Amino acid sequence: MIDNFKFIREEHYNCLENVLVSLMETWQQEYVLMFSEGWGFTYLPPEDNPSEILGNRIGGGEYKVWECLQKYYGIIPTVHLEEDTDLQKNILRNELAEGSPVILSLDAFYAPWKDVFGKYHFEHYSLAVAIDEEKGAVYCLDPFVNSLANPLPMDNFIKGNAKCITLVRNTKKLISINLYEILKNAALTILRDEGDINGIKGMRAFADQMESSFNLRKEIEGFETMIWVSPIILRISDIGARRLHFASVLLYLEKHFSGNNLSYFSKQVEKAGWGWRRIRRLLASACDSKNPEEFTVQIVSDIRRLAEFEESTAREMLDLFNRY
């Protein structure tokens, strides 16, 4: 069942990315460019939803991993969103019968092998590789957690509102790698000017709101015993991870296109990624402090510094592009 599967677990991959990278490695398929459109930032102003916590109003921008997997590698996903449980089970059975693993989206509350099992509700991904009808269980690989075939009772499949994501490989219509298009799009995405909601402006607006009205206790309410899965810390973690991913893209491109000093930009973007990870650690420390406001001052300063640093890096990248 799992003898030939290559389990890849990187701390800066989320659960879906650990599944995808493990699957690509197992298939001996390149995948780095699936992160080529990941350098971004989104901030939704409070007037859009005044009661919403800040952790649910920030993010790393549009998530385009699926689009990039298809564009560069011919990996075509079909996300089955139907609410019909019997249909989802039939899709799963049919794919597994053909020898094709299925990515499962599931409420982690119902995943017995997860540390949040029975405690917290949020979306989690694993890879279904087998089904035992007699035992009433689906066996799932979850590189984010372990290297086992984890049994998921069919009742939990149903209660967790499981959704299937099937993959097809078609390499007939792949596009060629356009270095300058990737660099230009990345820089323009983080520099995008749409009020206060995207890119560098969004980062600065985020810092301003933290400075004026941040309430850490409200942000982690309900997650006090496991703050790492609170929305604010999960989103900050993802923002940092996306920069680390894009740094790996730049190194990959340098190997394919010489003379562009992309290692310099890779180091810059990687530095930004670890900067966001530092903010995550500060937030965690603030949760354990009697005076979390003292950490907020440092966090706000760090976000503003990162906004300046990322803006400068993106403009340098654009300058490089404009010379060609």
Disulfide bonds with the S-S distance in Angstrom:
none
